[in-house]
Amino acid sequence: MDKNLKIPTTERHKFSQPLGKLIAGTRKETISEVEERIRNYKKVRNVI
């Protein structure tokens, strides 16, 4: 099943645009990385 869900290398740029980086890995790894990026984004932009 994993092979069916892989994003082709030529299409990955479409999914990396919101964060500027394609985040891949296990659910546990990716959730913490996304949370960290959101915290940093909010801190830099002074968002509450």
mmCIF entry with sequence, helices, sheets and N, C-alpha, C, O atoms, coordinates in Angstrom:
data_MODEL
# 
_entry.id   MODEL 
# 
_entity.id                         1 
_entity.type                       polymer 
_entity.pdbx_number_of_molecules   1 
# 
_entity_poly.entity_id                      1 
_entity_poly.type                           'polypeptide(L)' 
_entity_poly.nstd_linkage                   no 
_entity_poly.nstd_monomer                   no 
_entity_poly.pdbx_seq_one_letter_code       MDKNLKIPTTERHKFSQPLGKLIAGTRKETISEVEERIRNYKKVRNVI 
_entity_poly.pdbx_seq_one_letter_code_can   MDKNLKIPTTERHKFSQPLGKLIAGTRKETISEVEERIRNYKKVRNVI 
_entity_poly.pdbx_strand_id                 A 
# 
loop_
_entity_poly_seq.entity_id 
_entity_poly_seq.num 
_entity_poly_seq.mon_id 
_entity_poly_seq.hetero 
1 1  MET n 
1 2  ASP n 
1 3  LYS n 
1 4  ASN n 
1 5  LEU n 
1 6  LYS n 
1 7  ILE n 
1 8  PRO n 
1 9  THR n 
1 10 THR n 
1 11 GLU n 
1 12 ARG n 
1 13 HIS n 
1 14 LYS n 
1 15 PHE n 
1 16 SER n 
1 17 GLN n 
1 18 PRO n 
1 19 LEU n 
1 20 GLY n 
1 21 LYS n 
1 22 LEU n 
1 23 ILE n 
1 24 ALA n 
1 25 GLY n 
1 26 THR n 
1 27 ARG n 
1 28 LYS n 
1 29 GLU n 
1 30 THR n 
1 31 ILE n 
1 32 SER n 
1 33 GLU n 
1 34 VAL n 
1 35 GLU n 
1 36 GLU n 
1 37 ARG n 
1 38 ILE n 
1 39 ARG n 
1 40 ASN n 
1 41 TYR n 
1 42 LYS n 
1 43 LYS n 
1 44 VAL n 
1 45 ARG n 
1 46 ASN n 
1 47 VAL n 
1 48 ILE n 
# 
_struct_asym.id          A 
_struct_asym.entity_id   1 
# 
loop_
_struct_conf.conf_type_id 
_struct_conf.id 
_struct_conf.pdbx_PDB_helix_id 
_struct_conf.beg_label_comp_id 
_struct_conf.beg_label_asym_id 
_struct_conf.beg_label_seq_id 
_struct_conf.pdbx_beg_PDB_ins_code 
_struct_conf.end_label_comp_id 
_struct_conf.end_label_asym_id 
_struct_conf.end_label_seq_id 
_struct_conf.pdbx_end_PDB_ins_code 
_struct_conf.beg_auth_comp_id 
_struct_conf.beg_auth_asym_id 
_struct_conf.beg_auth_seq_id 
_struct_conf.end_auth_comp_id 
_struct_conf.end_auth_asym_id 
_struct_conf.end_auth_seq_id 
_struct_conf.pdbx_PDB_helix_class 
_struct_conf.details 
_struct_conf.pdbx_PDB_helix_length 
HELX_P HELX_P1 AA1 ASP A 2  ? LEU A 5  ? ASP A 2  LEU A 5  1 ? 4  
HELX_P HELX_P2 AA2 THR A 9  ? GLU A 11 ? THR A 9  GLU A 11 5 ? 3  
HELX_P HELX_P3 AA3 HIS A 13 ? SER A 16 ? HIS A 13 SER A 16 1 ? 4  
HELX_P HELX_P4 AA4 ARG A 27 ? VAL A 44 ? ARG A 27 VAL A 44 1 ? 18 
# 
_struct_conf_type.id          HELX_P 
_struct_conf_type.criteria    ? 
_struct_conf_type.reference   ? 
# 
loop_
_atom_site.group_PDB 
_atom_site.id 
_atom_site.type_symbol 
_atom_site.label_atom_id 
_atom_site.label_alt_id 
_atom_site.label_comp_id 
_atom_site.label_asym_id 
_atom_site.label_entity_id 
_atom_site.label_seq_id 
_atom_site.pdbx_PDB_ins_code 
_atom_site.Cartn_x 
_atom_site.Cartn_y 
_atom_site.Cartn_z 
_atom_site.occupancy 
_atom_site.B_iso_or_equiv 
_atom_site.pdbx_formal_charge 
_atom_site.auth_seq_id 
_atom_site.auth_comp_id 
_atom_site.auth_asym_id 
_atom_site.auth_atom_id 
_atom_site.pdbx_PDB_model_num 
ATOM 1   N N  . MET A 1 1  ? 0.820  -1.199 0.000   1.00 0.00 ? 1  MET A N  1 
ATOM 2   C CA . MET A 1 1  ? 0.000  0.000  0.000   1.00 0.00 ? 1  MET A CA 1 
ATOM 3   C C  . MET A 1 1  ? 0.862  1.260  0.000   1.00 0.00 ? 1  MET A C  1 
ATOM 4   O O  . MET A 1 1  ? 0.487  2.253  -0.624  1.00 0.00 ? 1  MET A O  1 
ATOM 5   N N  . ASP A 1 2  ? 2.008  1.246  0.685   1.00 0.00 ? 2  ASP A N  1 
ATOM 6   C CA . ASP A 1 2  ? 2.859  2.432  0.745   1.00 0.00 ? 2  ASP A CA 1 
ATOM 7   C C  . ASP A 1 2  ? 3.254  2.933  -0.637  1.00 0.00 ? 2  ASP A C  1 
ATOM 8   O O  . ASP A 1 2  ? 3.312  4.141  -0.865  1.00 0.00 ? 2  ASP A O  1 
ATOM 9   N N  . LYS A 1 3  ? 3.525  2.019  -1.556  1.00 0.00 ? 3  LYS A N  1 
ATOM 10  C CA . LYS A 1 3  ? 3.946  2.427  -2.897  1.00 0.00 ? 3  LYS A CA 1 
ATOM 11  C C  . LYS A 1 3  ? 2.842  3.188  -3.620  1.00 0.00 ? 3  LYS A C  1 
ATOM 12  O O  . LYS A 1 3  ? 3.132  4.062  -4.437  1.00 0.00 ? 3  LYS A O  1 
ATOM 13  N N  . ASN A 1 4  ? 1.603  2.874  -3.338  1.00 0.00 ? 4  ASN A N  1 
ATOM 14  C CA . ASN A 1 4  ? 0.478  3.561  -3.972  1.00 0.00 ? 4  ASN A CA 1 
ATOM 15  C C  . ASN A 1 4  ? 0.342  5.000  -3.476  1.00 0.00 ? 4  ASN A C  1 
ATOM 16  O O  . ASN A 1 4  ? -0.225 5.841  -4.173  1.00 0.00 ? 4  ASN A O  1 
ATOM 17  N N  . LEU A 1 5  ? 0.850  5.285  -2.294  1.00 0.00 ? 5  LEU A N  1 
ATOM 18  C CA . LEU A 1 5  ? 0.691  6.608  -1.696  1.00 0.00 ? 5  LEU A CA 1 
ATOM 19  C C  . LEU A 1 5  ? 1.874  7.537  -1.949  1.00 0.00 ? 5  LEU A C  1 
ATOM 20  O O  . LEU A 1 5  ? 1.809  8.721  -1.620  1.00 0.00 ? 5  LEU A O  1 
ATOM 21  N N  . LYS A 1 6  ? 2.943  7.020  -2.522  1.00 0.00 ? 6  LYS A N  1 
ATOM 22  C CA . LYS A 1 6  ? 4.128  7.849  -2.740  1.00 0.00 ? 6  LYS A CA 1 
ATOM 23  C C  . LYS A 1 6  ? 3.856  8.926  -3.779  1.00 0.00 ? 6  LYS A C  1 
ATOM 24  O O  . LYS A 1 6  ? 3.188  8.690  -4.785  1.00 0.00 ? 6  LYS A O  1 
ATOM 25  N N  . ILE A 1 7  ? 4.382  10.100 -3.516  1.00 0.00 ? 7  ILE A N  1 
ATOM 26  C CA . ILE A 1 7  ? 4.266  11.213 -4.455  1.00 0.00 ? 7  ILE A CA 1 
ATOM 27  C C  . ILE A 1 7  ? 5.464  11.127 -5.401  1.00 0.00 ? 7  ILE A C  1 
ATOM 28  O O  . ILE A 1 7  ? 6.606  11.082 -4.944  1.00 0.00 ? 7  ILE A O  1 
ATOM 29  N N  . PRO A 1 8  ? 5.221  11.106 -6.701  1.00 0.00 ? 8  PRO A N  1 
ATOM 30  C CA . PRO A 1 8  ? 6.337  11.047 -7.649  1.00 0.00 ? 8  PRO A CA 1 
ATOM 31  C C  . PRO A 1 8  ? 7.267  12.247 -7.456  1.00 0.00 ? 8  PRO A C  1 
ATOM 32  O O  . PRO A 1 8  ? 6.812  13.348 -7.145  1.00 0.00 ? 8  PRO A O  1 
ATOM 33  N N  . THR A 1 9  ? 8.546  12.029 -7.638  1.00 0.00 ? 9  THR A N  1 
ATOM 34  C CA . THR A 1 9  ? 9.541  13.085 -7.457  1.00 0.00 ? 9  THR A CA 1 
ATOM 35  C C  . THR A 1 9  ? 9.208  14.327 -8.269  1.00 0.00 ? 9  THR A C  1 
ATOM 36  O O  . THR A 1 9  ? 9.423  15.446 -7.803  1.00 0.00 ? 9  THR A O  1 
ATOM 37  N N  . THR A 1 10 ? 8.695  14.147 -9.454  1.00 0.00 ? 10 THR A N  1 
ATOM 38  C CA . THR A 1 10 ? 8.390  15.287 -10.324 1.00 0.00 ? 10 THR A CA 1 
ATOM 39  C C  . THR A 1 10 ? 7.185  16.088 -9.851  1.00 0.00 ? 10 THR A C  1 
ATOM 40  O O  . THR A 1 10 ? 6.967  17.202 -10.328 1.00 0.00 ? 10 THR A O  1 
ATOM 41  N N  . GLU A 1 11 ? 6.401  15.551 -8.932  1.00 0.00 ? 11 GLU A N  1 
ATOM 42  C CA . GLU A 1 11 ? 5.197  16.229 -8.451  1.00 0.00 ? 11 GLU A CA 1 
ATOM 43  C C  . GLU A 1 11 ? 5.340  16.782 -7.031  1.00 0.00 ? 11 GLU A C  1 
ATOM 44  O O  . GLU A 1 11 ? 4.435  17.461 -6.547  1.00 0.00 ? 11 GLU A O  1 
ATOM 45  N N  . ARG A 1 12 ? 6.449  16.508 -6.363  1.00 0.00 ? 12 ARG A N  1 
ATOM 46  C CA . ARG A 1 12 ? 6.600  16.875 -4.950  1.00 0.00 ? 12 ARG A CA 1 
ATOM 47  C C  . ARG A 1 12 ? 6.557  18.374 -4.706  1.00 0.00 ? 12 ARG A C  1 
ATOM 48  O O  . ARG A 1 12 ? 6.108  18.813 -3.647  1.00 0.00 ? 12 ARG A O  1 
ATOM 49  N N  . HIS A 1 13 ? 7.013  19.162 -5.661  1.00 0.00 ? 13 HIS A N  1 
ATOM 50  C CA . HIS A 1 13 ? 7.011  20.616 -5.474  1.00 0.00 ? 13 HIS A CA 1 
ATOM 51  C C  . HIS A 1 13 ? 5.602  21.157 -5.237  1.00 0.00 ? 13 HIS A C  1 
ATOM 52  O O  . HIS A 1 13 ? 5.439  22.177 -4.568  1.00 0.00 ? 13 HIS A O  1 
ATOM 53  N N  . LYS A 1 14 ? 4.597  20.494 -5.770  1.00 0.00 ? 14 LYS A N  1 
ATOM 54  C CA . LYS A 1 14 ? 3.211  20.947 -5.593  1.00 0.00 ? 14 LYS A CA 1 
ATOM 55  C C  . LYS A 1 14 ? 2.761  20.850 -4.143  1.00 0.00 ? 14 LYS A C  1 
ATOM 56  O O  . LYS A 1 14 ? 1.911  21.622 -3.700  1.00 0.00 ? 14 LYS A O  1 
ATOM 57  N N  . PHE A 1 15 ? 3.327  19.908 -3.408  1.00 0.00 ? 15 PHE A N  1 
ATOM 58  C CA . PHE A 1 15 ? 2.905  19.670 -2.036  1.00 0.00 ? 15 PHE A CA 1 
ATOM 59  C C  . PHE A 1 15 ? 3.801  20.352 -1.017  1.00 0.00 ? 15 PHE A C  1 
ATOM 60  O O  . PHE A 1 15 ? 3.457  20.392 0.164   1.00 0.00 ? 15 PHE A O  1 
ATOM 61  N N  . SER A 1 16 ? 4.926  20.885 -1.432  1.00 0.00 ? 16 SER A N  1 
ATOM 62  C CA . SER A 1 16 ? 5.850  21.516 -0.498  1.00 0.00 ? 16 SER A CA 1 
ATOM 63  C C  . SER A 1 16 ? 5.644  23.022 -0.399  1.00 0.00 ? 16 SER A C  1 
ATOM 64  O O  . SER A 1 16 ? 6.244  23.655 0.470   1.00 0.00 ? 16 SER A O  1 
ATOM 65  N N  . GLN A 1 17 ? 4.831  23.610 -1.246  1.00 0.00 ? 17 GLN A N  1 
ATOM 66  C CA . GLN A 1 17 ? 4.691  25.058 -1.304  1.00 0.00 ? 17 GLN A CA 1 
ATOM 67  C C  . GLN A 1 17 ? 4.233  25.715 -0.003  1.00 0.00 ? 17 GLN A C  1 
ATOM 68  O O  . GLN A 1 17 ? 4.811  26.736 0.371   1.00 0.00 ? 17 GLN A O  1 
ATOM 69  N N  . PRO A 1 18 ? 3.241  25.199 0.702   1.00 0.00 ? 18 PRO A N  1 
ATOM 70  C CA . PRO A 1 18 ? 2.790  25.910 1.903   1.00 0.00 ? 18 PRO A CA 1 
ATOM 71  C C  . PRO A 1 18 ? 3.878  26.102 2.954   1.00 0.00 ? 18 PRO A C  1 
ATOM 72  O O  . PRO A 1 18 ? 3.931  27.156 3.587   1.00 0.00 ? 18 PRO A O  1 
ATOM 73  N N  . LEU A 1 19 ? 4.739  25.119 3.154   1.00 0.00 ? 19 LEU A N  1 
ATOM 74  C CA . LEU A 1 19 ? 5.785  25.222 4.163   1.00 0.00 ? 19 LEU A CA 1 
ATOM 75  C C  . LEU A 1 19 ? 7.165  25.439 3.560   1.00 0.00 ? 19 LEU A C  1 
ATOM 76  O O  . LEU A 1 19 ? 8.126  25.682 4.290   1.00 0.00 ? 19 LEU A O  1 
ATOM 77  N N  . GLY A 1 20 ? 7.274  25.354 2.254   1.00 0.00 ? 20 GLY A N  1 
ATOM 78  C CA . GLY A 1 20 ? 8.560  25.533 1.613   1.00 0.00 ? 20 GLY A CA 1 
ATOM 79  C C  . GLY A 1 20 ? 9.436  24.293 1.642   1.00 0.00 ? 20 GLY A C  1 
ATOM 80  O O  . GLY A 1 20 ? 10.542 24.303 1.101   1.00 0.00 ? 20 GLY A O  1 
ATOM 81  N N  . LYS A 1 21 ? 8.958  23.233 2.264   1.00 0.00 ? 21 LYS A N  1 
ATOM 82  C CA . LYS A 1 21 ? 9.722  21.991 2.351   1.00 0.00 ? 21 LYS A CA 1 
ATOM 83  C C  . LYS A 1 21 ? 8.739  20.832 2.398   1.00 0.00 ? 21 LYS A C  1 
ATOM 84  O O  . LYS A 1 21 ? 7.727  20.889 3.096   1.00 0.00 ? 21 LYS A O  1 
ATOM 85  N N  . LEU A 1 22 ? 9.045  19.789 1.656   1.00 0.00 ? 22 LEU A N  1 
ATOM 86  C CA . LEU A 1 22 ? 8.219  18.588 1.727   1.00 0.00 ? 22 LEU A CA 1 
ATOM 87  C C  . LEU A 1 22 ? 8.595  17.835 2.992   1.00 0.00 ? 22 LEU A C  1 
ATOM 88  O O  . LEU A 1 22 ? 9.746  17.428 3.153   1.00 0.00 ? 22 LEU A O  1 
ATOM 89  N N  . ILE A 1 23 ? 7.653  17.649 3.874   1.00 0.00 ? 23 ILE A N  1 
ATOM 90  C CA . ILE A 1 23 ? 7.893  16.947 5.127   1.00 0.00 ? 23 ILE A CA 1 
ATOM 91  C C  . ILE A 1 23 ? 7.402  15.523 4.960   1.00 0.00 ? 23 ILE A C  1 
ATOM 92  O O  . ILE A 1 23 ? 6.221  15.285 4.705   1.00 0.00 ? 23 ILE A O  1 
ATOM 93  N N  . ALA A 1 24 ? 8.314  14.584 5.105   1.00 0.00 ? 24 ALA A N  1 
ATOM 94  C CA . ALA A 1 24 ? 7.965  13.179 4.925   1.00 0.00 ? 24 ALA A CA 1 
ATOM 95  C C  . ALA A 1 24 ? 8.504  12.362 6.089   1.00 0.00 ? 24 ALA A C  1 
ATOM 96  O O  . ALA A 1 24 ? 9.523  12.706 6.688   1.00 0.00 ? 24 ALA A O  1 
ATOM 97  N N  . GLY A 1 25 ? 7.827  11.309 6.391   1.00 0.00 ? 25 GLY A N  1 
ATOM 98  C CA . GLY A 1 25 ? 8.248  10.415 7.459   1.00 0.00 ? 25 GLY A CA 1 
ATOM 99  C C  . GLY A 1 25 ? 7.044  9.789  8.111   1.00 0.00 ? 25 GLY A C  1 
ATOM 100 O O  . GLY A 1 25 ? 5.948  9.777  7.551   1.00 0.00 ? 25 GLY A O  1 
ATOM 101 N N  . THR A 1 26 ? 7.260  9.270  9.303   1.00 0.00 ? 26 THR A N  1 
ATOM 102 C CA . THR A 1 26 ? 6.145  8.671  10.024  1.00 0.00 ? 26 THR A CA 1 
ATOM 103 C C  . THR A 1 26 ? 5.231  9.766  10.538  1.00 0.00 ? 26 THR A C  1 
ATOM 104 O O  . THR A 1 26 ? 5.617  10.932 10.614  1.00 0.00 ? 26 THR A O  1 
ATOM 105 N N  . ARG A 1 27 ? 4.040  9.383  10.882  1.00 0.00 ? 27 ARG A N  1 
ATOM 106 C CA . ARG A 1 27 ? 3.066  10.352 11.403  1.00 0.00 ? 27 ARG A CA 1 
ATOM 107 C C  . ARG A 1 27 ? 3.626  11.073 12.631  1.00 0.00 ? 27 ARG A C  1 
ATOM 108 O O  . ARG A 1 27 ? 3.494  12.290 12.755  1.00 0.00 ? 27 ARG A O  1 
ATOM 109 N N  . LYS A 1 28 ? 4.242  10.326 13.521  1.00 0.00 ? 28 LYS A N  1 
ATOM 110 C CA . LYS A 1 28 ? 4.806  10.911 14.743  1.00 0.00 ? 28 LYS A CA 1 
ATOM 111 C C  . LYS A 1 28 ? 5.885  11.950 14.417  1.00 0.00 ? 28 LYS A C  1 
ATOM 112 O O  . LYS A 1 28 ? 5.924  13.020 15.024  1.00 0.00 ? 28 LYS A O  1 
ATOM 113 N N  . GLU A 1 29 ? 6.748  11.633 13.468  1.00 0.00 ? 29 GLU A N  1 
ATOM 114 C CA . GLU A 1 29 ? 7.818  12.558 13.081  1.00 0.00 ? 29 GLU A CA 1 
ATOM 115 C C  . GLU A 1 29 ? 7.273  13.800 12.387  1.00 0.00 ? 29 GLU A C  1 
ATOM 116 O O  . GLU A 1 29 ? 7.701  14.915 12.684  1.00 0.00 ? 29 GLU A O  1 
ATOM 117 N N  . THR A 1 30 ? 6.345  13.617 11.477  1.00 0.00 ? 30 THR A N  1 
ATOM 118 C CA . THR A 1 30 ? 5.873  14.746 10.678  1.00 0.00 ? 30 THR A CA 1 
ATOM 119 C C  . THR A 1 30 ? 5.000  15.699 11.473  1.00 0.00 ? 30 THR A C  1 
ATOM 120 O O  . THR A 1 30 ? 5.075  16.910 11.269  1.00 0.00 ? 30 THR A O  1 
ATOM 121 N N  . ILE A 1 31 ? 4.175  15.187 12.371  1.00 0.00 ? 31 ILE A N  1 
ATOM 122 C CA . ILE A 1 31 ? 3.313  16.065 13.167  1.00 0.00 ? 31 ILE A CA 1 
ATOM 123 C C  . ILE A 1 31 ? 4.162  16.995 14.017  1.00 0.00 ? 31 ILE A C  1 
ATOM 124 O O  . ILE A 1 31 ? 3.881  18.192 14.084  1.00 0.00 ? 31 ILE A O  1 
ATOM 125 N N  . SER A 1 32 ? 5.195  16.470 14.668  1.00 0.00 ? 32 SER A N  1 
ATOM 126 C CA . SER A 1 32 ? 6.031  17.325 15.513  1.00 0.00 ? 32 SER A CA 1 
ATOM 127 C C  . SER A 1 32 ? 6.796  18.351 14.681  1.00 0.00 ? 32 SER A C  1 
ATOM 128 O O  . SER A 1 32 ? 6.995  19.480 15.129  1.00 0.00 ? 32 SER A O  1 
ATOM 129 N N  . GLU A 1 33 ? 7.227  17.978 13.482  1.00 0.00 ? 33 GLU A N  1 
ATOM 130 C CA . GLU A 1 33 ? 7.936  18.931 12.629  1.00 0.00 ? 33 GLU A CA 1 
ATOM 131 C C  . GLU A 1 33 ? 7.010  20.043 12.148  1.00 0.00 ? 33 GLU A C  1 
ATOM 132 O O  . GLU A 1 33 ? 7.413  21.206 12.118  1.00 0.00 ? 33 GLU A O  1 
ATOM 133 N N  . VAL A 1 34 ? 5.793  19.712 11.775  1.00 0.00 ? 34 VAL A N  1 
ATOM 134 C CA . VAL A 1 34 ? 4.825  20.723 11.344  1.00 0.00 ? 34 VAL A CA 1 
ATOM 135 C C  . VAL A 1 34 ? 4.483  21.651 12.505  1.00 0.00 ? 34 VAL A C  1 
ATOM 136 O O  . VAL A 1 34 ? 4.406  22.866 12.323  1.00 0.00 ? 34 VAL A O  1 
ATOM 137 N N  . GLU A 1 35 ? 4.278  21.094 13.692  1.00 0.00 ? 35 GLU A N  1 
ATOM 138 C CA . GLU A 1 35 ? 3.985  21.927 14.862  1.00 0.00 ? 35 GLU A CA 1 
ATOM 139 C C  . GLU A 1 35 ? 5.117  22.907 15.130  1.00 0.00 ? 35 GLU A C  1 
ATOM 140 O O  . GLU A 1 35 ? 4.870  24.077 15.422  1.00 0.00 ? 35 GLU A O  1 
ATOM 141 N N  . GLU A 1 36 ? 6.357  22.436 15.033  1.00 0.00 ? 36 GLU A N  1 
ATOM 142 C CA . GLU A 1 36 ? 7.515  23.297 15.262  1.00 0.00 ? 36 GLU A CA 1 
ATOM 143 C C  . GLU A 1 36 ? 7.581  24.414 14.225  1.00 0.00 ? 36 GLU A C  1 
ATOM 144 O O  . GLU A 1 36 ? 7.871  25.560 14.568  1.00 0.00 ? 36 GLU A O  1 
ATOM 145 N N  . ARG A 1 37 ? 7.319  24.096 12.977  1.00 0.00 ? 37 ARG A N  1 
ATOM 146 C CA . ARG A 1 37 ? 7.333  25.116 11.921  1.00 0.00 ? 37 ARG A CA 1 
ATOM 147 C C  . ARG A 1 37 ? 6.240  26.158 12.142  1.00 0.00 ? 37 ARG A C  1 
ATOM 148 O O  . ARG A 1 37 ? 6.458  27.346 11.902  1.00 0.00 ? 37 ARG A O  1 
ATOM 149 N N  . ILE A 1 38 ? 5.077  25.726 12.594  1.00 0.00 ? 38 ILE A N  1 
ATOM 150 C CA . ILE A 1 38 ? 3.984  26.668 12.871  1.00 0.00 ? 38 ILE A CA 1 
ATOM 151 C C  . ILE A 1 38 ? 4.356  27.572 14.038  1.00 0.00 ? 38 ILE A C  1 
ATOM 152 O O  . ILE A 1 38 ? 4.119  28.779 13.986  1.00 0.00 ? 38 ILE A O  1 
ATOM 153 N N  . ARG A 1 39 ? 4.940  27.000 15.093  1.00 0.00 ? 39 ARG A N  1 
ATOM 154 C CA . ARG A 1 39 ? 5.375  27.823 16.236  1.00 0.00 ? 39 ARG A CA 1 
ATOM 155 C C  . ARG A 1 39 ? 6.398  28.863 15.794  1.00 0.00 ? 39 ARG A C  1 
ATOM 156 O O  . ARG A 1 39 ? 6.307  30.030 16.176  1.00 0.00 ? 39 ARG A O  1 
ATOM 157 N N  . ASN A 1 40 ? 7.369  28.441 14.989  1.00 0.00 ? 40 ASN A N  1 
ATOM 158 C CA . ASN A 1 40 ? 8.389  29.378 14.509  1.00 0.00 ? 40 ASN A CA 1 
ATOM 159 C C  . ASN A 1 40 ? 7.784  30.456 13.619  1.00 0.00 ? 40 ASN A C  1 
ATOM 160 O O  . ASN A 1 40 ? 8.163  31.624 13.716  1.00 0.00 ? 40 ASN A O  1 
ATOM 161 N N  . TYR A 1 41 ? 6.861  30.082 12.766  1.00 0.00 ? 41 TYR A N  1 
ATOM 162 C CA . TYR A 1 41 ? 6.183  31.039 11.892  1.00 0.00 ? 41 TYR A CA 1 
ATOM 163 C C  . TYR A 1 41 ? 5.460  32.092 12.727  1.00 0.00 ? 41 TYR A C  1 
ATOM 164 O O  . TYR A 1 41 ? 5.562  33.289 12.461  1.00 0.00 ? 41 TYR A O  1 
ATOM 165 N N  . LYS A 1 42 ? 4.732  31.633 13.736  1.00 0.00 ? 42 LYS A N  1 
ATOM 166 C CA . LYS A 1 42 ? 3.983  32.561 14.582  1.00 0.00 ? 42 LYS A CA 1 
ATOM 167 C C  . LYS A 1 42 ? 4.925  33.478 15.349  1.00 0.00 ? 42 LYS A C  1 
ATOM 168 O O  . LYS A 1 42 ? 4.643  34.666 15.505  1.00 0.00 ? 42 LYS A O  1 
ATOM 169 N N  . LYS A 1 43 ? 6.032  32.940 15.825  1.00 0.00 ? 43 LYS A N  1 
ATOM 170 C CA . LYS A 1 43 ? 6.992  33.729 16.593  1.00 0.00 ? 43 LYS A CA 1 
ATOM 171 C C  . LYS A 1 43 ? 7.621  34.820 15.723  1.00 0.00 ? 43 LYS A C  1 
ATOM 172 O O  . LYS A 1 43 ? 7.739  35.968 16.150  1.00 0.00 ? 43 LYS A O  1 
ATOM 173 N N  . VAL A 1 44 ? 8.015  34.463 14.524  1.00 0.00 ? 44 VAL A N  1 
ATOM 174 C CA . VAL A 1 44 ? 8.658  35.410 13.609  1.00 0.00 ? 44 VAL A CA 1 
ATOM 175 C C  . VAL A 1 44 ? 7.696  36.512 13.193  1.00 0.00 ? 44 VAL A C  1 
ATOM 176 O O  . VAL A 1 44 ? 8.102  37.662 13.031  1.00 0.00 ? 44 VAL A O  1 
ATOM 177 N N  . ARG A 1 45 ? 6.439  36.172 13.021  1.00 0.00 ? 45 ARG A N  1 
ATOM 178 C CA . ARG A 1 45 ? 5.450  37.132 12.526  1.00 0.00 ? 45 ARG A CA 1 
ATOM 179 C C  . ARG A 1 45 ? 4.626  37.767 13.643  1.00 0.00 ? 45 ARG A C  1 
ATOM 180 O O  . ARG A 1 45 ? 3.682  38.509 13.372  1.00 0.00 ? 45 ARG A O  1 
ATOM 181 N N  . ASN A 1 46 ? 4.976  37.484 14.885  1.00 0.00 ? 46 ASN A N  1 
ATOM 182 C CA . ASN A 1 46 ? 4.277  38.024 16.057  1.00 0.00 ? 46 ASN A CA 1 
ATOM 183 C C  . ASN A 1 46 ? 2.783  37.742 16.027  1.00 0.00 ? 46 ASN A C  1 
ATOM 184 O O  . ASN A 1 46 ? 1.970  38.617 16.325  1.00 0.00 ? 46 ASN A O  1 
ATOM 185 N N  . VAL A 1 47 ? 2.433  36.529 15.668  1.00 0.00 ? 47 VAL A N  1 
ATOM 186 C CA . VAL A 1 47 ? 1.041  36.097 15.641  1.00 0.00 ? 47 VAL A CA 1 
ATOM 187 C C  . VAL A 1 47 ? 0.724  35.453 16.976  1.00 0.00 ? 47 VAL A C  1 
ATOM 188 O O  . VAL A 1 47 ? 1.545  34.723 17.531  1.00 0.00 ? 47 VAL A O  1 
ATOM 189 N N  . ILE A 1 48 ? -0.454 35.720 17.488  1.00 0.00 ? 48 ILE A N  1 
ATOM 190 C CA . ILE A 1 48 ? -0.842 35.141 18.785  1.00 0.00 ? 48 ILE A CA 1 
ATOM 191 C C  . ILE A 1 48 ? -1.242 33.708 18.604  1.00 0.00 ? 48 ILE A C  1 
ATOM 192 O O  . ILE A 1 48 ? -1.602 33.041 19.574  1.00 0.00 ? 48 ILE A O  1 
# 
